[in-house]
Amino acid sequence: MACVETLESEKVETQPQKTPQIARMIDRFFALVLDTVALLPIYFLAGCILGVWFGVYYSKPFQMHFELYGGPFFLYLFVLTGIWVIYCAISEASFRKTIGKSIVGIEIWPAGSLPFSAEQAWRRNLLRPVDAIGFYLLGFLVANSSRRKQTIGDKVADTVVCRKEQLNRAKAVWIGVAFFASGIILNVIFGLLAVPASR
């Protein structure tokens, strides 16, 4: 089953059920912000690891620091993109939503009549870096010009983002807090075990 805007031919068939509506762009923006916050400790940990290998890294009690320049810095950006894509793809392939989407109350739906598949989740997220050009300006402009608010990734994957009012948002918040806290704990463990780069 897809959003009401996407299955005109099945209106009679799905009328008894409450079919989700296309998500607003503001909801998608807030979901993006929440997911970014949840991933911040992982992003920082990746920077610390690369700092030990390629740059400058030091750790003091309650303070960790890394510096990356030139090639290692661009490698860091590539790693951050990879983390973002993998996180979103796995979350959406498994649950049709990320932590941020769960809290906001939106999820991924197929735009056609076929069931949603993990392949669609990976396709839409592998194109996420393209949608993210200009701090998601490209994705926003493409989605805003689409009747079904589809980004480039959505169009290729044949998906739409819909509102799902019955999601357990309180549970999603706790999952998000636990995810963030786990990242902090990993950073603390790394800070205790890592050998700072000598300069």
N, C-alpha and C positions, 0 to 999 in steps of 0.2 A: 504494500500500500504506500502511496506517495502523498505529497501535500495536495491540498484541494486545487491549487493552481496548476498542478501538473497532470491531473488525471480527469479531465473534463468528461471523457467517455465513460467513466466509472462512477459518476455522481449518484446515479440511482442505486448502484450496488453498495456504495459506502455511506449512503445517507443516514442510516440508523446510528453510525458511529461518529464520534467527535473527531474529525480529521484535523491534524495540526495545521497551523497557518505558517506561511513563510516568515522566517525570523527577520526582525528589524536589524538594520546595519548597526545601530547603537548597541544592541544586544551582542552582536558579534564582536564589536570593538571591546566591550567590557570583558567578554570571555577571553579575548586575546591578551588584555592587560593582566587578568588573573592568572592565566597560564604562564605568562612571562614572569610574574612574581614567584609562582611555584617553582620555576626552573632556575631562579637566580642562584641558589646555593650550588647547583650542578654546574652552571656556567662558571662560577667562581672557582670551583674545584678543578674544572678543566684548565682554567688559566694557571692555577697553581702548579698543576702537573707539567704543563708546557713550560712554565717558568723554571722549574727544576731542570728540565731537559735542555731548553734552548735559550733561556733568558736569565732573569734575575729573580730569585725567590728567597725570602727569609721569613722566619716564623718566630714570634715572641708570644708570651702568654696573652691570650685574647686578641692577638693581632697577627694577621698573615698578609703578605704583600707579594705581588709579582709584577714584573715589567717585561713586555715583549715588544720588539722592534723589527721592522723590515719583514723578511720572510716569515719568521715565527708568528708575527702579529696577524698576517693574512692567513696563516695556517689556523690560528685561533678562531678567526671569523668563520673559516670553513668548518671547523669542529663544532662551533656554536650552531651553525646552520644544520649540520648533521644531527645534532642532539634534538633540535627543535622539530625537524621533519620526522625523525624516528619516534619521538614522544607522541606527536600528534597522530601519526599513522597507526602505531600500535594501539593507542587509546581508542581511536575511531574504528579500527578494524575489530576490536574486542567489544566495545561498548557503544559505538556510534557517537561518542562524545568524549571530550577531554574533561579534566577537572573544572576548568573555567566554564565550559559549555554546560556542565552539570549544575554549577552554582547559578548561572544566569537563567537556565531553563530552556536550552536549545540543543538540538542534536542533528546528525546527518541522516538524510532520507534519500532513497533512490528517486531520481526524477522520472523514471519510467515505471513500468508495471512489474519488472523483475525484482526479486528480493535484493536487499543491500548486501554487497559482498566485500570481503577484505581487500580484494583487488581494487575496488573502487576507492577505498580509503587510502591505499598506497598511491594510486594514480593522482588523486586530488592533492595529496601532500607532497609528492615528488615535484609538483609544479608550484608548491607554496613559495619557494624562493623567487619565482617569476612574479607571482601576485604581490610579493613583499617589496618589489622595486619601488623606491621612493617612499620608504616607510609605509608600505601597503597602499600607496596612492594609486598605483596601477590597478590592483585588485579592487579597490573601492570604486574607481571610475568604471571599470568593466561591470561590476556587480550592480552599480547604480543605473547603468544603461540597460540592464536586463530585467525583464518582467518578473522573473523568478529569483532575482538577486543572486545570480550565479557568477562566481569569479571564474578566472581562466581554468583553475583546477577543477571547479565544479562542472564546467562545460565539458572538459575532457573526460572526467570520470562519470558524467551523467548523474550528478547528485545535486541536492538542494539542502539548505540549512533551514530547519523548521522549529517552531516553538513547541515545547512539550511541557505543559503546565503541571503534569502530575509527577514530575521528577522529585526525588527526595533531596531537596537542596541542603537541609541541615546535615545529612550524611555526607554530601559532597563537600561541604565546608570542612568537616572533620577529616575527610580523606586528604583534602588540600593541605590542611595544617600538618597532618602526619607526614605527607610527602615533603613539605618544606622542612620540617624538623629533621627528617631523615637525612636530607641534604646537608643540614647544619652539622649533624653528628658525623657524617662522612668527612666534612671539612676539618672538624676537630681531630678526628683520628689521623687524617693525613698530616695535619700540622704537628702531631706528636711523633709520627714515624718518619716523615720525609727528611731527607738530608738536604739542607739549603745549598744552592749553587755557590761555589767559591769564586769570588771576584777580587 
